[in-house]
């Protein structure tokens, strides 16, 4: 059992390394044009299709828009798509069905393949599908920095465990300023911010 556990851990570390490298490359490609797009779609040769879905989910978190990570090999583009609430990924893929070799999925995720020569047309049409979309964020409570107290945090914790059917509460802070920020963690992947409104401040950690 120990030998298998060590082997599994090594494989997982290799997967994480592959995922991080793909994510870094994807962000470098996206940063050149993503501000002009409603989607975060990126394609590259040499990527591992086994972690494409994980990377696509990370892009959704980073860019707050529907994403797709596409692996190019032997003239075929194989992709994994991920979405955000309120948008239907399968419907977007279905709108591109004449370009596809095959595709499938549901509201929040999908997979597809197409000839590499059809990739530019797919990327254009996939983006157009979401051009009429107006992003929204559902919030449970409106707060000000002075509302952030230990009792409030404890009241949120009392509703745990969070997950499917019981999502983590989402708070909205209106008209606040970020007065300072600093990276956190060994690799700087996290950050600490200080929010200010009037005479009140609150610290925020972003993971």
Kinemage of the C-alpha trace (Angstrom):
@kinemage 1
@onewidth
@group {chain A} dominant
@subgroup {mainchain}
@vectorlist {calphas} color= white
{ca unk a 1} P 0.000 0.000 0.000
{ca unk a 2} L 2.834 2.392 0.842
{ca unk a 3} L 4.545 1.750 -2.509
{ca unk a 4} L 1.284 2.502 -4.326
{ca unk a 5} L 0.718 5.624 -2.225
{ca unk a 6} L 4.198 6.941 -3.056
{ca unk a 7} L 3.654 6.216 -6.761
{ca unk a 8} L 0.269 7.955 -6.683
{ca unk a 9} L 1.753 10.985 -4.930
{ca unk a 10} L 4.535 11.233 -7.528
{ca unk a 11} L 2.007 11.038 -10.347
{ca unk a 12} L -0.087 13.728 -8.694
{ca unk a 13} L 2.933 16.002 -8.346
{ca unk a 14} L 3.705 15.543 -12.047
{ca unk a 15} L 0.095 16.382 -12.887
{ca unk a 16} L 0.269 19.529 -10.775
{ca unk a 17} L 3.491 20.599 -12.479
{ca unk a 18} L 1.943 20.003 -15.906
{ca unk a 19} L -1.168 21.915 -14.884
{ca unk a 20} L 0.816 24.907 -13.579
{ca unk a 21} L 2.979 25.082 -16.690
{ca unk a 22} L -0.060 24.900 -18.991
{ca unk a 23} L -1.843 27.562 -16.952
{ca unk a 24} L 1.184 29.862 -17.121
{ca unk a 25} L 1.449 29.439 -20.904
{ca unk a 26} L -2.315 29.900 -21.343
{ca unk a 27} L -2.289 33.164 -19.392
{ca unk a 28} L 0.654 34.455 -21.413
{ca unk a 29} L -1.267 33.790 -24.633
{ca unk a 30} L -4.548 35.181 -23.322
{ca unk a 31} L -3.094 38.382 -21.883
{ca unk a 32} L -2.342 39.527 -25.426
{ca unk a 33} L -5.991 39.691 -26.503
{ca unk a 34} L -8.458 38.517 -23.845
{ca unk a 35} L -9.610 42.053 -22.937
{ca unk a 36} L -11.282 42.314 -26.338
{ca unk a 37} L -13.088 38.957 -25.984
{ca unk a 38} L -16.092 37.674 -24.084
{ca unk a 39} L -14.392 34.295 -23.730
{ca unk a 40} L -10.991 32.968 -22.699
{ca unk a 41} L -10.108 30.464 -25.434
{ca unk a 42} L -6.537 29.357 -25.975
{ca unk a 43} L -4.876 26.639 -28.095
{ca unk a 44} L -1.360 25.244 -28.270
{ca unk a 45} L 0.552 22.218 -29.483
{ca unk a 46} L 2.197 19.955 -26.925
{ca unk a 47} L -0.394 20.443 -24.187
{ca unk a 48} L -1.657 17.442 -22.200
{ca unk a 49} L -5.361 16.877 -22.861
{ca unk a 50} L -5.740 15.099 -19.521
{ca unk a 51} L -5.459 18.337 -17.540
{ca unk a 52} L -7.119 20.666 -20.069
{ca unk a 53} L -10.372 20.695 -18.109
{ca unk a 54} L -8.608 21.631 -14.866
{ca unk a 55} L -6.762 24.468 -16.578
{ca unk a 56} L -9.999 25.662 -18.217
{ca unk a 57} L -11.625 25.845 -14.776
{ca unk a 58} L -8.702 27.914 -13.486
{ca unk a 59} L -9.092 30.308 -16.430
{ca unk a 60} L -12.745 30.791 -15.524
{ca unk a 61} L -11.659 31.788 -12.016
{ca unk a 62} L -8.935 34.142 -13.271
{ca unk a 63} L -10.774 35.837 -16.145
{ca unk a 64} L -14.412 35.483 -15.021
{ca unk a 65} L -15.677 34.393 -18.423
{ca unk a 66} L -16.357 31.145 -20.313
{ca unk a 67} L -13.126 29.366 -21.188
{ca unk a 68} L -11.788 26.627 -23.417
{ca unk a 69} L -8.359 25.003 -23.443
{ca unk a 70} L -7.518 23.350 -26.753
{ca unk a 71} L -4.719 20.851 -27.395
{ca unk a 72} L -3.389 20.673 -30.959
{ca unk a 73} L -2.013 17.390 -32.313
{ca unk a 74} L -1.759 15.916 -35.822
{ca unk a 75} L -4.096 18.480 -37.334
{ca unk a 76} L -6.838 17.929 -34.731
{ca unk a 77} L -7.898 20.401 -32.036
{ca unk a 78} L -9.245 18.737 -28.885
{ca unk a 79} L -10.719 21.024 -26.259
{ca unk a 80} L -12.327 21.222 -22.847
{ca unk a 81} L -14.722 24.076 -22.154
{ca unk a 82} L -15.892 25.436 -18.819
{ca unk a 83} L -18.553 28.033 -18.086
{ca unk a 84} L -20.015 30.253 -15.409
{ca unk a 85} L -23.551 30.378 -13.965
{ca unk a 86} L -26.142 31.780 -16.351
{ca unk a 87} L -24.412 30.575 -19.508
{ca unk a 88} L -24.913 27.256 -21.298
{ca unk a 89} L -21.705 25.736 -22.644
{ca unk a 90} L -23.396 22.946 -24.596
{ca unk a 91} L -25.605 25.454 -26.436
{ca unk a 92} L -22.492 27.435 -27.385
{ca unk a 93} L -20.791 24.308 -28.722
{ca unk a 94} L -23.974 23.293 -30.527
{ca unk a 95} L -23.955 26.659 -32.315
{ca unk a 96} L -20.603 25.576 -33.793
{ca unk a 97} L -21.680 22.030 -34.669
{ca unk a 98} L -20.925 22.326 -38.386
{ca unk a 99} L -17.263 22.899 -37.487
{ca unk a 100} L -17.035 19.934 -35.123
{ca unk a 101} L -15.851 16.368 -35.448
{ca unk a 102} L -17.677 15.604 -32.193
{ca unk a 103} L -18.828 17.446 -29.099
{ca unk a 104} L -20.851 17.004 -25.920
{ca unk a 105} L -21.438 18.364 -22.456
{ca unk a 106} L -23.937 20.234 -20.331
{ca unk a 107} L -24.582 23.736 -19.001
{ca unk a 108} L -21.267 24.259 -17.205
{ca unk a 109} L -18.804 22.045 -19.085
{ca unk a 110} L -18.176 20.408 -22.426
{ca unk a 111} L -15.666 18.633 -24.591
{ca unk a 112} L -15.120 18.811 -28.326
{ca unk a 113} L -12.800 18.114 -31.226
{ca unk a 114} L -12.467 19.666 -34.667
{ca unk a 115} L -10.002 19.929 -37.508
{ca unk a 116} L -7.275 22.439 -36.717
{ca unk a 117} L -8.071 24.315 -39.933
{ca unk a 118} L -11.527 25.106 -38.491
{ca unk a 119} L -10.112 26.520 -35.258
{ca unk a 120} L -10.094 30.231 -36.240
{ca unk a 121} L -13.751 30.022 -37.327
{ca unk a 122} L -14.666 28.215 -34.106
{ca unk a 123} L -12.931 30.792 -31.893
{ca unk a 124} L -14.710 33.646 -33.657
{ca unk a 125} L -18.147 32.052 -33.510
{ca unk a 126} L -17.733 30.849 -29.931
{ca unk a 127} L -16.930 34.404 -28.871
{ca unk a 128} L -19.870 35.814 -30.858
{ca unk a 129} L -22.262 33.431 -29.096
{ca unk a 130} L -21.560 35.164 -25.777
{ca unk a 131} L -21.479 38.745 -27.085
{ca unk a 132} L -25.081 39.365 -26.012
{ca unk a 133} L -24.374 38.091 -22.519
{ca unk a 134} L -24.368 40.592 -19.658
{ca unk a 135} L -22.374 39.208 -16.699
{ca unk a 136} L -24.126 39.135 -13.344
{ca unk a 137} L -23.102 38.089 -9.855
{ca unk a 138} L -25.632 36.827 -7.313
{ca unk a 139} L -25.050 38.166 -3.809
{ca unk a 140} L -26.617 37.136 -0.508
{ca unk a 141} L -25.887 40.219 1.578
{ca unk a 142} L -24.780 43.839 1.188
{ca unk a 143} L -22.005 44.789 3.626
{ca unk a 144} L -19.759 47.705 4.529
{ca unk a 145} L -16.265 47.329 6.040
{ca unk a 146} L -17.635 48.194 9.497
{ca unk a 147} L -19.973 45.185 9.273
{ca unk a 148} L -17.032 42.764 9.110
{ca unk a 149} L -16.764 41.362 12.626
{ca unk a 150} L -15.921 38.055 14.273
{ca unk a 151} L -19.605 37.433 15.178
{ca unk a 152} L -20.540 37.923 11.520
{ca unk a 153} L -17.896 35.409 10.441
{ca unk a 154} L -19.128 32.981 13.088
{ca unk a 155} L -22.710 33.341 11.849
{ca unk a 156} L -21.554 32.445 8.337
{ca unk a 157} L -19.595 29.454 9.676
{ca unk a 158} L -22.703 28.213 11.484
{ca unk a 159} L -24.283 27.537 8.078
{ca unk a 160} L -21.455 25.155 7.068
{ca unk a 161} L -20.694 22.725 5.555
{ca unk a 162} L -20.918 24.462 2.192
{ca unk a 163} L -21.171 22.737 -1.147
{ca unk a 164} L -23.738 21.724 -3.746
{ca unk a 165} L -27.164 22.934 -2.605
{ca unk a 166} L -25.641 25.076 0.157
{ca unk a 167} L -23.152 27.445 -1.492
{ca unk a 168} L -20.812 29.679 0.482
{ca unk a 169} L -22.486 33.048 1.219
{ca unk a 170} L -21.482 35.859 -1.139
{ca unk a 171} L -21.224 39.431 0.151
{ca unk a 172} L -21.213 42.627 -1.877
{ca unk a 173} L -19.158 45.677 -0.871
{ca unk a 174} L -20.187 48.815 -2.764
{ca unk a 175} L -18.088 51.922 -3.362
{ca unk a 176} L -14.975 50.760 -1.499
{ca unk a 177} L -11.357 51.577 -2.281
{ca unk a 178} L -8.404 49.209 -2.229
{ca unk a 179} L -5.825 51.184 -0.235
{ca unk a 180} L -3.094 48.537 -0.113
{ca unk a 181} L -2.251 45.117 -1.499
{ca unk a 182} L 0.519 42.552 -1.077
{ca unk a 183} L 1.222 39.031 -2.358
{ca unk a 184} L 0.975 36.084 0.035
{ca unk a 185} L 2.335 32.560 0.007
{ca unk a 186} L 5.668 31.099 -1.005
{ca unk a 187} L 4.922 31.598 -4.697
{ca unk a 188} L 2.834 34.756 -4.373
{ca unk a 189} L -0.275 33.001 -5.686
{ca unk a 190} L -2.457 34.600 -2.995
{ca unk a 191} L -2.920 38.230 -2.012
{ca unk a 192} L -3.926 40.432 0.891
{ca unk a 193} L -5.882 43.651 0.383
{ca unk a 194} L -7.153 46.407 2.652
{ca unk a 195} L -10.539 47.868 1.732
{ca unk a 196} L -11.659 51.322 2.860
{ca unk a 197} L -14.994 53.106 2.946
{ca unk a 198} L -15.219 56.334 4.891
{ca unk a 199} L -13.421 55.870 8.202
{ca unk a 200} L -13.699 52.085 8.190
{ca unk a 201} L -11.344 49.467 6.777
{ca unk a 202} L -11.405 45.701 6.356
{ca unk a 203} L -8.744 43.200 5.377
{ca unk a 204} L -9.356 40.761 2.544
{ca unk a 205} L -7.492 37.607 1.520
{ca unk a 206} L -7.749 36.381 -2.092
{ca unk a 207} L -6.819 32.789 -2.915
